[in-house]
Amino acid sequence: MLPAIALALLLMAMPHAGGWFHAWMPELSHPLYTRTSFVALTASHVALVLSATVLSTVVGLSLGILATRPAGRSLLPTVRAVAVIGQTFPPVAVLAIAVPLLGFGAAPTFVALALYGVLPVLGQTVAGLDAVSPAALHAADGMGYGRWRRLLDVELPLAAGPIMAGVRLSAIVSVGTATIGSAVGATTLGSPIVEGLVGNNTAYVVQGALLVGALALTVDGVLGVVERKIRRGV
């Protein structure tokens, strides 16, 4: 709860912190970012990260399931190689490729986040499904479970802990990476950071960085609680 409380306090205090930042950096004529409210920036940031994480989870989970089925085992090296290659491209390069196709704004940022979020989910899905006890699988077969029922009722519940760890990592990475999207017109907590870097305004950079850090810790804490509950439930 502490990161969430810290984030809420920052969102309430930041609009009134102009005097503090002016005292810290008196040379700045505009020490407080006011182009868009910090609450609106945070909401837009969360929406972008949430939508990209959902897509990454669906794609990563689907590929992981496919790669661990007998018919898809031969695809596992290829799937992993494609995912790893996708991770080698820096986010800026992905944005540069996506902007001419999708235009400026949230769309190219969403594509970059979704691509970067697939690998953690994919890797943890494969690891979790491969770690399911053979005894549990044999018991399911002995009870007459079909392959889809065995997957849904046995394998996925037992692999839920590792899969959730992958989702958690994917979401946290997206929180940080989403800030770069402001360079191509996306409305995120990276907006004050980018504007501060361009205008040599350190106060803007600090304000954006504080909120991004608090949001990342909040997301990590919330998903960590969910992950622990899932592991205990299993």
C-alpha positions in Angstrom: 0.0 0.0 0.0 2.9 2.4 0.7 3.8 3.0 -3.0 0.1 3.6 -3.8 -0.2 6.1 -0.9 3.0 7.8 -2.1 1.6 8.1 -5.6 -1.6 9.6 -4.3 0.2 12.1 -2.1 2.4 13.1 -5.0 -0.6 13.6 -7.3 -2.2 15.8 -4.6 0.9 17.8 -3.7 2.5 18.2 -7.1 0.1 20.9 -8.4 0.9 23.0 -5.3 4.7 22.5 -5.4 5.6 25.3 -7.6 6.9 27.4 -4.8 9.2 24.6 -3.6 10.6 24.0 -7.0 11.1 27.8 -7.5 13.0 27.9 -4.2 15.1 25.0 -5.3 15.7 26.4 -8.9 15.1 30.1 -8.8 16.6 30.6 -12.2 13.6 28.8 -13.8 10.7 31.1 -14.8 8.2 28.2 -15.0 9.2 25.7 -12.3 6.0 23.7 -12.4 4.7 21.7 -15.4 1.1 22.9 -16.1 0.5 22.0 -19.8 -1.6 19.0 -18.7 -2.6 18.0 -15.1 -0.6 15.3 -13.5 -3.7 13.3 -12.8 -4.6 13.3 -16.5 -1.1 12.3 -17.4 -1.1 9.4 -14.9 -4.5 8.2 -16.1 -3.4 8.2 -19.7 -0.1 6.5 -18.8 -2.0 3.8 -16.9 -4.5 3.2 -19.7 -1.7 2.8 -22.2 0.3 0.5 -20.1 -2.8 -1.6 -19.1 -4.0 -2.0 -22.7 -0.5 -3.0 -24.0 0.0 -5.4 -21.1 -3.3 -7.1 -21.8 -2.3 -7.6 -25.4 1.2 -8.8 -24.5 -0.3 -11.3 -22.0 -2.7 -12.7 -24.6 -0.1 -13.0 -27.2 2.7 -14.3 -24.9 0.3 -16.8 -23.2 -1.0 -18.1 -26.5 2.5 -18.5 -28.0 3.6 -20.2 -24.8 0.8 -22.7 -24.8 1.3 -23.4 -28.5 5.0 -24.0 -28.0 4.5 -26.4 -25.1 2.0 -28.6 -27.0 3.4 -31.8 -28.7 2.5 -30.4 -32.1 4.2 -27.1 -31.4 7.4 -28.2 -29.7 9.4 -27.7 -32.9 8.2 -24.0 -32.9 9.6 -23.2 -29.5 13.2 -22.2 -30.6 11.7 -20.1 -33.4 9.2 -18.4 -31.1 11.9 -17.6 -28.6 14.3 -16.3 -31.2 11.6 -14.0 -32.7 10.8 -12.7 -29.2 14.4 -12.1 -28.3 15.1 -10.4 -31.6 12.2 -8.1 -31.0 13.7 -7.2 -27.6 17.0 -6.2 -29.2 15.4 -3.2 -31.0 15.5 -0.1 -28.8 12.1 1.5 -28.1 13.1 4.6 -30.0 13.8 2.5 -33.2 10.4 0.8 -32.9 8.7 4.2 -32.5 10.6 5.6 -35.5 9.4 2.7 -37.7 5.8 2.8 -36.3 5.3 6.6 -36.6 5.2 6.7 -40.5 2.7 3.9 -40.5 0.5 4.9 -37.5 1.2 8.6 -37.1 2.0 10.5 -34.0 0.3 9.8 -30.7 -0.5 6.8 -28.6 -0.7 4.2 -31.4 3.1 3.8 -32.1 3.8 3.8 -28.3 1.2 1.0 -27.8 2.9 -1.1 -30.5 6.3 -0.7 -28.9 5.0 -1.6 -25.4 3.1 -4.6 -26.7 6.1 -5.9 -28.5 8.4 -5.4 -25.5 5.9 -7.0 -23.2 5.5 -10.3 -25.0 8.9 -11.9 -24.1 8.5 -12.0 -20.3 5.0 -13.5 -20.5 6.1 -16.0 -23.1 9.2 -17.1 -21.2 7.4 -17.5 -17.9 4.4 -19.3 -19.6 6.8 -21.9 -21.1 8.7 -22.3 -17.8 5.5 -22.6 -15.8 3.9 -25.2 -18.1 7.1 -27.2 -18.4 7.3 -27.3 -14.6 3.9 -28.9 -14.1 4.3 -32.2 -12.3 4.0 -35.2 -14.6 2.0 -36.9 -11.8 -0.6 -34.2 -12.1 -0.8 -34.7 -15.8 -1.1 -38.5 -15.5 -3.8 -38.1 -12.9 -5.8 -35.8 -15.2 -5.4 -38.3 -18.1 -6.5 -41.1 -15.8 -9.7 -39.1 -14.9 -10.5 -38.9 -18.6 -9.6 -35.2 -19.1 -9.3 -34.1 -22.8 -6.3 -32.0 -23.8 -8.2 -28.7 -23.5 -9.8 -29.5 -20.2 -6.4 -30.7 -18.8 -4.9 -27.4 -20.0 -7.6 -25.2 -18.5 -8.2 -27.1 -15.2 -4.8 -28.5 -14.4 -1.8 -27.0 -16.3 -2.7 -23.3 -16.3 -3.8 -23.2 -12.6 -0.5 -24.9 -11.6 1.5 -22.6 -13.9 -0.4 -19.5 -12.8 2.4 -18.3 -10.4 5.2 -18.2 -13.0 2.8 -16.8 -15.6 1.8 -14.0 -13.2 5.4 -13.2 -12.6 5.9 -12.7 -16.3 2.9 -10.4 -16.5 4.2 -8.4 -13.5 7.6 -7.9 -15.2 5.9 -7.0 -18.5 3.8 -4.4 -16.8 6.7 -2.8 -14.9 8.8 -2.6 -18.0 5.9 -1.0 -19.9 5.6 1.7 -17.2 9.1 2.9 -17.8 9.1 2.4 -21.5 5.9 4.3 -22.0 7.6 7.6 -21.0 9.5 7.5 -24.3 6.2 7.7 -26.1 5.8 11.3 -25.3 8.6 12.0 -27.7 6.2 11.1 -30.5 3.1 12.8 -29.1 1.7 10.3 -26.7 0.2 11.8 -23.5 2.1 10.1 -20.7 4.1 10.9 -17.6 7.0 11.2 -20.0 5.5 14.5 -21.3 7.1 16.7 -18.5 10.3 14.7 -18.8 10.6 15.2 -22.6 9.6 18.9 -22.4 12.1 19.4 -19.5 14.9 17.8 -21.5 14.1 19.9 -24.6 13.7 23.1 -22.6 16.6 22.5 -20.2 14.1 22.5 -17.3 15.3 20.1 -14.6 12.2 20.7 -12.5 9.9 19.2 -15.2 12.2 16.2 -15.4 12.2 15.6 -11.7 8.4 16.0 -11.5 7.8 13.4 -14.2 10.5 11.0 -12.9 9.0 11.1 -9.4 5.5 10.1 -10.6 6.9 7.5 -13.0 8.9 5.9 -10.2 5.9 6.0 -7.8 3.6 4.5 -10.4 6.1 1.7 -11.2 6.4 0.8 -7.5 2.6 0.8 -7.2 2.1 -1.5 -10.2 4.9 -3.8 -8.9 3.3 -3.9 -5.4 -0.3 -4.5 -6.7 0.8 -7.3 -9.1 3.1 -8.7 -6.5 0.2 -9.2 -4.1 -1.8 -10.8 -6.8 1.1 -13.1 -7.7 1.6 -14.2 -4.0 -2.2 -14.9 -3.6 -2.2 -17.0 -6.8 0.9 -19.0 -5.6 -0.7 -19.6 -2.2 -4.0 -20.6 -3.8 -2.2 -23.2 -5.9 
